[in-house]
Amino acid sequence: MARIAVIGAGMGALAAAARLAVAGHRVTVYERTETYGGAVRRLERDGFAFDTGPGLLPLPAVYRDLFVKTGKEPLEECVDLVQVDPSARHLFADGSGAALPNASRAGVVSALDEALGAGAGRRWGDFLVRARETWDRTRRPLLEEPLWPDWQVLAGREPYPSVPHKRLLRTRRAGTLAEVGAWELRDPRLTALLESHALAYGLDPREAPANAAVLPYMEHAFGTWYVRGGMRELARAVYERCVARRVAFHFGAEVAAVVERDGRVSGLELADGTAVEADVVVSGVAPGVLDRLVRGTAVRGEGEVPPRRGAPSRLTVLLALRGGRPDGTAHRTVVHAEDRDAELDALFGPAAGMAARPTVTVLRPDDPALVPDAGHEAVTLVATVPAGGASAEETARRANDLVTVAERAVPDLRERLLWREVLTPADVAEATGAEGGAVPAPALAAADGRMLHASNSTALAGLFTVGGWSHPGGGLPHAGMSGALVAGLIVEGPEFRGSQ
């Protein structure tokens, strides 16, 4: 039985802790804040409750597997997990819109044909077939196995089977997500639908590889899910599973250093001077934080994938409204930017900022647990913004712009507004420790390895990394996968190749 110290109580760290405890190890988690869940948190005020991190769950099988492997009670006995239908309503720049059924390719094809005109659904359906092939090619090496030592194999050939495109007497194939939209979907509304999945993870579709097609495919193939009471309930359930497996937690316990002896970790030093002995350390913090904790020791060896850094963040506006949620309201509405090029240039250009009318996701859950009574509604607005600080005036402008955009989805929003709370990248940074409040994206193949994340094992023996900033990257499903990979590497050793 090894003594395992876990730094941070984010979702990946919790997933790893539960699995390691079941394997017979003595696991202790040290979290600098006063609660668990990382970015998966809740804000409560005046009888309203809001998720302040992810609002929906794709690929719930990851957490079903976690609960099956760590106890008798399955996930559905610990949380009320429900499919969201429609999966999303999309409002496009030209005024058209489409509500897409959940986990139904045929239903999505039909809905797009009806909303956008004959042929639109077929093009999207054909794209999903190619995206499925991409998923089949990349699922195991990118999500179910530790990062290969010869990771350059994943960094080379583009796995998306793009359609040949003749341009200027040359035949070309899409290498980026933007080219997939322009050359294969051939409709700015379908392109907006495609690119919104990448944009939600802070990816520039003009640079994201074509295999980012797996992001919309995951949603269409496995559905979009919500946890009654808010996604914070998922974090609670995973935390309680850890406690039931006798994982020990110390909150308000900031780690000051990872201690090394004779070339491997020997424990931690806490900010209050407490020395913690450990045989293994699992770090669930961002790369910059880990660099500061490992003093004078190289965490990554020569030729390894360097840690991903420098991602955008999120701006979230929480709205308390008078008046109940109308019947038939979609849980999620994506209001697409009026000017796609202006949005991308503003967000990813040299002078990073936020376009005046960005793409905004409007979440309106049908959940009595989030409101004081049936005469009120809790609405959440989310947009991708640059990481880092912004002035109070700039933050207020950005928040007002989100509200203005959201009025396309909620026309009487301002008349119903009781109050609002604005969560900035600084709030994300406070919850997660990531520099500037950056939010990590999932790992993707090709692109010379720029979209891969650093391996879960490190050059320092006994030190492992877990969570969104290590393989296989960001997002709730990927965090759970990361926890499974780290547990496998610790329990079975470096020969571990993932679950079969």
C-alpha distance (Angstrom), angle and dihedral (degrees) to the residues before:
residue distance angle dihedral
M1 . . .
A2 3.79 . .
R3 3.79 126.5 .
I4 3.81 105.0 -122.9
A5 3.81 123.3 -169.5
V6 3.80 116.8 -162.9
I7 3.81 119.6 -159.6
G8 3.80 110.5 -146.9
A9 3.80 133.4 7.2
G10 3.80 100.8 -121.4
M11 3.79 120.2 138.0
G12 3.81 95.1 -91.6
A13 3.79 91.5 48.9
L14 3.80 91.7 48.5
A15 3.81 91.3 49.4
A16 3.79 91.1 51.2
A17 3.81 92.7 45.4
A18 3.81 93.8 53.2
R19 3.80 93.1 48.7
L20 3.80 93.3 46.1
A21 3.80 92.3 49.2
V22 3.80 90.8 52.5
A23 3.81 88.2 52.1
G24 3.80 88.4 61.2
H25 3.80 102.3 -98.8
R26 3.79 126.0 134.9
V27 3.79 103.7 -117.6
T28 3.81 127.4 -169.8
V29 3.80 124.4 -179.4
Y30 3.82 121.9 -152.0
E31 3.81 113.6 -161.6
R32 3.82 122.1 -179.1
T33 3.83 94.0 -152.4
E34 3.79 126.6 60.1
T35 3.79 98.0 -104.9
Y36 3.80 145.9 38.1
G37 3.79 133.5 -111.8
G38 3.80 103.7 67.3
A39 3.81 105.9 -137.0
V40 3.83 92.1 -2.2
R41 3.79 98.2 94.1
R42 3.78 141.4 134.9
L43 3.79 135.2 -130.7
E44 3.81 117.9 -153.9
R45 3.80 126.6 -169.6
D46 3.82 134.8 154.6
G47 3.80 92.8 -11.3
F48 3.82 93.9 -48.7
A49 3.80 122.9 114.4
F50 3.81 128.5 -166.4
D51 3.78 136.9 -176.5
T52 3.80 107.5 -122.2
G53 3.82 94.9 -167.3
P54 3.81 131.5 32.7
G55 3.79 111.9 -1.9
L56 3.82 99.3 -165.8
L57 3.79 138.2 32.8
P58 3.81 124.1 -132.3
L59 3.82 120.4 -169.4
P60 3.83 98.4 18.5
A61 3.82 89.3 -179.0
V62 3.82 87.5 86.1
Y63 3.81 91.7 64.6
R64 3.78 93.0 37.7
D65 3.80 86.9 58.5
L66 3.81 91.2 48.1
F67 3.81 91.8 54.3
V68 3.81 93.7 44.3
K69 3.81 90.9 51.6
T70 3.82 96.0 45.6
G71 3.81 105.9 41.9
K72 3.78 150.9 -12.2
E73 3.80 97.7 -91.8
P74 3.82 112.8 81.6
L75 3.78 121.5 -139.0
E76 3.80 93.5 -98.7
E77 3.82 90.8 59.2
C78 3.80 90.3 54.4
V79 3.81 100.3 44.0
D80 3.80 135.5 19.5
L81 3.81 100.2 -115.0
V82 3.81 116.0 -171.3
Q83 3.79 135.0 176.3
V84 3.80 116.1 -116.7
D85 3.80 112.9 -130.3
P86 2.94 121.9 -142.1
S87 3.78 91.1 31.4
A88 3.80 88.4 -144.4
R89 3.76 143.0 -21.6
H90 3.81 113.4 -134.5
L91 3.81 123.6 -155.2
F92 3.81 112.4 -165.4
A93 3.78 131.7 -154.0
D94 3.82 93.7 -105.5
G95 3.80 92.3 58.1
S96 3.79 96.5 -101.9
G97 3.78 122.6 122.7
A98 3.79 142.9 -171.0
A99 3.80 134.1 -161.9
L100 3.81 110.1 -148.3
P101 3.81 120.6 -151.6
N102 3.78 118.6 -125.4
A103 3.82 119.1 -99.0
S104 3.81 94.9 -15.1
R105 3.80 118.7 118.2
A106 3.80 91.9 -176.4
G107 3.80 91.1 48.2
V108 3.81 92.4 49.5
V109 3.81 91.7 48.7
S110 3.79 91.0 51.3
A111 3.81 93.3 45.9
L112 3.81 92.7 50.9
D113 3.80 92.9 47.7
E114 3.79 90.2 51.5
A115 3.79 95.4 44.8
L116 3.81 102.7 36.2
G117 3.79 103.6 25.1
A118 3.77 137.9 -91.2
G119 3.78 112.9 -45.8
A120 3.80 97.1 26.7
G121 3.78 92.8 93.5
R122 3.79 93.1 46.9
R123 3.81 92.2 52.5
W124 3.79 91.0 49.3
G125 3.81 91.2 45.5
D126 3.81 91.3 51.1
F127 3.79 88.8 49.3
L128 3.83 90.5 53.2
V129 3.81 89.6 54.1
R130 3.81 89.7 55.6
A131 3.79 90.5 43.8
R132 3.79 89.6 53.7
E133 3.79 90.1 54.7
T134 3.80 88.3 51.2
W135 3.80 90.0 50.6
D136 3.81 91.4 50.4
R137 3.80 90.9 50.5
T138 3.79 97.0 47.3
R139 3.81 106.7 27.4
R140 3.79 98.0 90.3
P141 3.83 102.0 39.8
L142 3.80 93.7 41.1
L143 3.79 102.4 37.2
E144 3.79 112.8 15.4
E145 3.81 104.2 38.4
P146 3.79 133.3 56.3
L147 3.78 111.2 -100.0
W148 3.79 108.8 -77.7
P149 3.83 117.1 -111.2
D150 3.81 85.9 -129.9
W151 3.79 90.7 52.1
Q152 3.82 89.4 154.5
V153 3.82 86.4 82.8
L154 3.81 87.7 66.7
A155 3.80 91.5 45.6
G156 3.77 96.7 58.9
R157 3.78 126.2 53.7
E158 3.81 117.7 44.6
P159 3.84 107.4 -120.6
Y160 3.81 96.0 -158.5
P161 3.85 109.0 103.8
S162 3.78 96.2 -135.3
V163 3.79 123.1 -168.3
P164 3.83 115.9 -109.2
H165 3.80 110.3 -103.8
K166 3.80 124.7 -163.7
R167 3.77 114.2 -141.3
L168 3.79 128.3 162.0
L169 3.83 91.7 -10.4
R170 3.79 90.4 -53.3
T171 3.77 129.9 106.1
R172 3.77 111.5 -132.4
R173 3.79 136.6 175.3
A174 3.78 126.6 -143.9
G175 3.78 112.7 -95.4
T176 3.80 98.3 172.6
L177 3.77 134.0 44.9
A178 3.80 90.1 -113.9
E179 3.81 90.3 56.9
V180 3.80 90.2 50.2
G181 3.79 88.5 56.4
A182 3.80 96.1 44.2
W183 3.81 98.5 42.6
E184 3.80 104.4 30.5
L185 3.82 107.3 26.7
R186 3.82 95.5 35.2
D187 3.79 95.6 -169.9
P188 3.81 123.7 96.4
R189 3.80 90.4 -140.4
L190 3.80 93.2 53.9
T191 3.79 88.3 45.0
A192 3.81 89.3 53.1
L193 3.81 89.8 49.6
L194 3.80 90.7 50.5
E195 3.78 96.7 44.8
S196 3.80 95.2 45.6
H197 3.80 90.1 72.9
A198 3.80 91.4 56.3
L199 3.80 92.9 41.6
A200 3.80 90.6 54.5
Y201 3.83 87.3 62.2
G202 3.80 92.7 45.9
L203 3.81 94.7 -104.5
D204 3.80 122.3 145.2
P205 3.83 104.3 -132.0
R206 3.80 89.5 -151.1
E207 3.81 88.7 64.3
A208 3.81 103.4 24.5
P209 3.82 110.2 102.3
A210 3.78 119.6 -108.0
N211 3.81 90.7 -107.5
A212 3.80 87.8 72.6
A213 3.81 77.9 91.0
V214 3.81 85.1 93.0
L215 3.83 89.4 73.8
P216 3.83 96.5 68.9
Y217 3.81 89.3 34.3
M218 3.81 92.0 60.0
E219 3.78 90.2 54.6
H220 3.80 95.4 46.8
A221 3.82 94.8 43.2
F222 3.81 102.1 41.5
G223 3.77 101.9 24.5
T224 3.77 135.5 -127.0
W225 3.79 117.5 -82.5
Y226 3.78 138.1 -167.6
V227 3.80 131.5 -162.3
R228 3.80 115.1 -134.9
G229 3.77 109.8 -116.4
G230 3.80 90.4 30.5
M231 3.78 134.4 -69.6
R232 3.80 88.8 -74.8
E233 3.81 84.7 77.4
L234 3.81 88.7 67.3
A235 3.80 90.1 55.0
R236 3.81 89.6 48.0
A237 3.80 91.7 51.5
V238 3.81 93.1 49.9
Y239 3.82 91.1 46.5
E240 3.79 91.2 50.2
R241 3.79 90.3 48.9
C242 3.81 87.9 54.7
V243 3.81 91.3 50.0
A244 3.81 90.7 48.3
R245 3.80 88.5 53.8
R246 3.83 88.6 52.2
V247 3.78 98.3 -106.7
A248 3.82 107.4 161.2
F249 3.82 119.6 -135.3
H250 3.80 130.5 -157.4
F251 3.81 112.5 -172.3
G252 3.79 122.1 -167.2
A253 3.80 85.7 30.1
E254 3.80 109.2 131.4
V255 3.79 116.4 -165.1
A256 3.81 113.7 -134.0
A257 3.80 100.0 -177.6
V258 3.77 146.2 -1.2
V259 3.80 105.9 -126.3
E260 3.80 118.8 -138.1
R261 3.80 128.7 -165.7
D262 3.81 127.0 179.7
G263 3.78 93.8 -11.0
R264 3.81 99.9 -48.5
V265 3.78 137.6 75.0
S266 3.78 117.7 -85.0
G267 3.80 101.0 176.7
L268 3.78 146.2 -66.8
E269 3.75 138.8 -68.1
L270 3.80 114.7 -142.9
A271 3.79 124.4 -145.4
D272 3.81 90.7 -109.2
G273 3.81 90.0 57.3
T274 3.79 97.0 -101.3
A275 3.81 113.8 148.0
V276 3.80 116.2 -140.9
E277 3.79 119.9 -164.6
A278 3.79 116.5 -146.3
D279 3.79 138.6 164.0
V280 3.81 92.2 -153.8
V281 3.80 132.4 23.2
V282 3.80 122.6 -157.7
S283 3.80 113.2 -164.0
G284 3.79 118.0 -154.3
V285 3.81 95.7 174.9
A286 3.80 132.9 104.4
P287 3.85 118.5 -84.9
G288 3.80 94.9 -106.5
V289 3.80 91.0 53.5
L290 3.81 92.3 48.4
D291 3.81 90.8 49.7
R292 3.80 88.9 58.8
L293 3.79 92.7 47.2
V294 3.80 96.2 51.0
R295 3.77 100.3 63.1
G296 3.79 116.5 -154.6
T297 3.81 94.4 -17.9
A298 3.79 125.6 114.2
V299 3.80 108.4 -124.5
R300 3.81 94.1 -171.8
G301 3.78 124.5 50.8
E302 3.78 126.0 -138.3
G303 3.80 112.4 -74.4
E304 3.80 95.3 19.5
V305 3.79 123.9 126.3
P306 3.82 106.8 -89.8
P307 3.81 117.9 -127.8
R308 3.79 115.4 -87.5
R309 3.79 114.2 -112.8
G310 3.78 139.7 166.2
A311 3.82 103.9 49.6
P312 3.83 123.9 156.7
S313 3.79 122.1 -104.6
R314 3.81 138.4 -140.4
L315 3.77 136.1 -100.1
T316 3.80 113.6 -152.4
V317 3.80 126.4 -169.4
L318 3.80 117.0 -166.8
L319 3.80 114.9 -156.7
A320 3.80 127.3 -163.3
L321 3.81 108.2 -159.2
R322 3.78 133.1 -169.6
G323 3.78 113.2 -132.5
G324 3.78 127.2 49.9
R325 3.80 127.4 -84.1
P326 3.83 107.7 -88.5
D327 3.79 117.5 -116.7
G328 3.78 113.6 -98.0
T329 3.81 94.4 26.0
A330 3.81 113.6 150.7
H331 3.79 114.8 -117.5
R332 3.81 90.2 -136.2
T333 3.79 129.0 27.9
V334 3.79 122.0 -179.3
V335 3.80 112.1 -155.0
H336 3.79 105.8 -161.5
A337 3.78 123.5 -141.4
E338 3.77 117.9 -92.7
D339 3.82 91.1 -135.3
R340 3.80 113.1 32.4
D341 3.81 95.7 -172.8
A342 3.79 93.2 48.5
E343 3.80 90.9 50.5
L344 3.80 94.0 50.5
D345 3.80 93.3 43.7
A346 3.80 91.4 49.7
L347 3.79 94.7 46.9
F348 3.80 101.2 39.6
G349 3.81 102.4 22.9
P350 3.80 125.3 106.3
A351 3.82 92.3 -91.4
A352 3.80 96.6 48.2
G353 3.77 115.8 -152.8
M354 3.78 141.0 128.5
A355 3.77 124.9 -80.6
A356 3.79 115.7 -118.6
R357 3.81 91.4 -115.0
P358 3.83 106.9 28.0
T359 3.78 129.8 174.4
V360 3.80 105.9 -81.2
T361 3.79 129.0 -167.1
V362 3.81 112.7 -147.1
L363 3.82 115.5 -159.0
R364 3.81 117.9 -163.6
P365 3.82 107.5 169.7
D366 3.79 119.9 -164.2
D367 3.80 92.8 -134.4
P368 3.83 124.1 131.4
A369 3.82 89.3 -161.9
L370 3.82 90.1 71.5
V371 3.81 99.9 55.5
P372 3.82 136.8 54.5
D373 3.81 91.6 -120.5
A374 3.80 143.2 -28.0
G375 3.80 90.4 -75.6
H376 3.80 93.5 70.8
E377 3.79 138.8 59.4
A378 3.82 133.6 -153.5
V379 3.82 114.3 -146.5
T380 3.80 128.0 -176.9
L381 3.82 125.0 -159.8
V382 3.80 120.3 -163.5
A383 3.80 132.0 -176.3
T384 3.80 134.6 168.6
V385 3.80 112.2 -111.0
P386 3.81 135.5 169.1
A387 3.77 116.5 -79.0
G388 3.79 118.0 -112.4
G389 3.74 135.9 51.3
A390 3.78 129.5 -37.7
S391 3.78 130.4 -171.3
A392 3.77 120.4 -99.3
E393 3.81 89.0 -109.7
E394 3.81 92.3 50.9
T395 3.80 92.0 47.1
A396 3.82 91.0 50.8
R397 3.82 90.5 49.0
R398 3.78 91.8 50.3
A399 3.80 92.0 48.2
N400 3.81 91.7 49.5
D401 3.80 90.1 49.6
L402 3.80 90.2 53.7
V403 3.80 90.6 51.4
T404 3.82 90.9 48.8
V405 3.80 91.5 51.5
A406 3.80 91.5 45.7
E407 3.81 90.7 57.3
R408 3.80 86.8 77.8
A409 3.80 86.8 65.8
V410 3.82 97.5 33.3
P411 3.83 106.1 30.2
D412 3.81 95.7 -176.9
L413 3.78 94.0 44.5
R414 3.80 99.6 120.2
E415 3.81 93.4 45.8
R416 3.82 90.6 52.9
L417 3.80 97.5 42.8
L418 3.81 116.0 122.2
W419 3.79 98.1 170.6
R420 3.77 142.1 -33.6
E421 3.81 138.3 -144.6
V422 3.80 122.2 -153.7
L423 3.82 121.3 -150.4
T424 3.80 114.6 -163.9
P425 3.82 135.0 -170.1
A426 3.81 86.2 -90.2
D427 3.81 88.7 63.0
V428 3.81 90.0 50.0
A429 3.80 88.8 50.6
E430 3.80 91.0 50.8
A431 3.81 92.0 51.5
T432 3.81 98.0 42.7
G433 3.80 107.6 20.7
A434 3.81 91.3 -128.5
E435 3.80 113.2 145.9
G436 3.80 111.1 -99.1
G437 3.80 90.3 -2.8
A438 3.81 91.1 -75.7
V439 3.80 115.5 179.0
P440 3.83 117.5 -145.8
A441 3.79 122.7 -128.0
P442 3.82 126.6 -140.9
A443 3.80 118.8 -89.7
L444 3.81 116.7 -93.5
A445 3.78 132.3 -172.1
A446 3.83 129.3 -118.9
A447 3.85 120.3 19.9
D448 3.84 89.9 108.9
G449 3.80 89.1 -71.9
R450 3.81 95.3 -62.9
M451 3.81 90.4 127.7
L452 3.81 96.2 49.6
H453 3.78 123.1 97.6
A454 3.77 128.0 -135.6
S455 3.79 118.3 -85.8
N456 3.81 120.1 -91.5
S457 3.80 89.8 -123.7
T458 3.80 119.5 66.0
A459 3.78 140.0 -157.1
L460 3.81 89.4 -102.4
A461 3.80 108.7 81.2
G462 3.79 112.7 -118.8
L463 3.82 95.0 18.0
F464 3.80 118.6 111.7
T465 3.80 132.5 173.1
V466 3.79 126.9 -140.5
G467 3.80 137.6 178.0
G468 3.77 137.0 43.3
W469 3.81 97.0 -33.1
S470 3.80 93.9 58.2
H471 3.80 133.6 52.2
P472 3.05 123.6 -21.4
G473 3.81 92.7 17.7
G474 3.78 140.8 -138.9
G475 3.78 133.8 -11.9
L476 3.81 131.5 71.0
P477 3.83 95.9 -86.6
H478 3.79 92.1 46.5
A479 3.81 91.2 50.1
G480 3.80 89.8 55.8
M481 3.81 90.8 47.3
S482 3.79 89.9 50.3
G483 3.79 90.2 54.9
A484 3.81 91.0 52.0
L485 3.81 92.3 49.7
V486 3.80 94.1 49.2
A487 3.79 92.0 48.0
G488 3.80 90.0 49.9
L489 3.80 93.0 50.2
I490 3.81 91.9 50.0
V491 3.80 97.1 43.4
E492 3.82 99.4 39.0
G493 3.78 100.9 24.9
P494 3.82 132.1 -128.7
E495 3.80 91.3 -41.9
F496 3.82 89.5 69.3
R497 3.81 109.9 121.3
G498 3.77 102.9 -179.5
S499 3.80 134.3 -88.9
Q500 3.77 116.0 -46.5
